[in-house]
Amino acid sequence: MFRNLEPIVGLSRAWGIRVLTAYPLSCENLRRPKAEVENLMCLCERFIGDNIDKFSRQGIRLQVIGDASKMPGSLRRAAAEADEATRHNSQLHVMLGLCYSGRWDFAQACQELARAARANELSPDDIHESLLAGRLATSAAGEFSYADLVIRTGGELRRSNTTGLGLFAECQEHSAKALLHSA
């Protein structure tokens, strides 16, 4: 799962890419057999733990986005530790979409806006695309929230339920294998 991601992180930093978002564990993956999901969660946790110090030294920010309620406590703690340890790094912002889907992200953003409207913090008429986009988990990347390039680390070339508004803009889609062979 992370075998292709590690060299892509290194290449992204070397090439001056500012934000890299990877989706190693989607909400759809949670429908797999329980033992397989637990193994995937452990792999995610191990990747985070194994890379916190290295990313800190290299100026890479590591942030987990996704439905934390679906993650085991140990993975949530590892994600929080990585976020805290790398929060001020600015060479490359790596976001890992764990228990993430574009549909989940839209739903949680809409729920947040609905709560704000219910609390009279904003009017429903004030809700527009940029306000919604600002509530998406991927908005943590700031001006780089929209995908210019989508890389599927598994090698296939297909769209899936990963990014939301980012795919409304034009983007390139490539296989990680093709990019790694061109480097």
TAJOCOR-V781723 format. One record per backbone hydrogen bond with DSSP energy under -1.0 kcal/mol. CO is the residue of the C=O (numbers start at 1). NH is the residue of the N-H. If there is no record, write none. Layout:
BEGIN
CO;NH, CO;NH
END
This chain:
BEGIN
2;6, 4;8, 5;9, 6;10, 7;11, 8;12, 9;13, 10;14, 11;15, 12;17, 13;16, 18;93, 20;95, 22;97, 25;99, 25;100, 27;30, 28;31, 29;32, 33;37, 34;38, 35;39, 36;40, 37;41, 38;42, 39;43, 40;44, 41;45, 42;46, 43;47, 44;48, 45;49, 46;50, 47;51, 48;52, 51;55, 52;56, 53;57, 54;58, 55;60, 56;59, 59;91, 61;94, 63;96, 65;98, 66;68, 67;70, 68;71, 72;76, 73;77, 74;78, 75;79, 76;80, 77;81, 78;82, 79;83, 80;84, 81;85, 82;86, 86;89, 92;61, 93;20, 94;63, 95;22, 96;65, 96;98, 97;25, 99;67, 100;27, 101;105, 102;106, 103;107, 104;108, 105;109, 106;110, 107;111, 108;112, 109;113, 110;114, 111;115, 112;116, 113;117, 114;118, 115;119, 116;121, 117;120, 123;126, 124;127, 128;132, 129;133, 130;134, 132;135, 136;139, 137;140, 138;141, 139;142, 141;144, 142;145, 148;172, 150;174, 152;155, 152;176, 160;162, 161;102, 164;167, 165;168, 172;150, 174;152, 175;179, 176;180, 177;181, 178;182
END
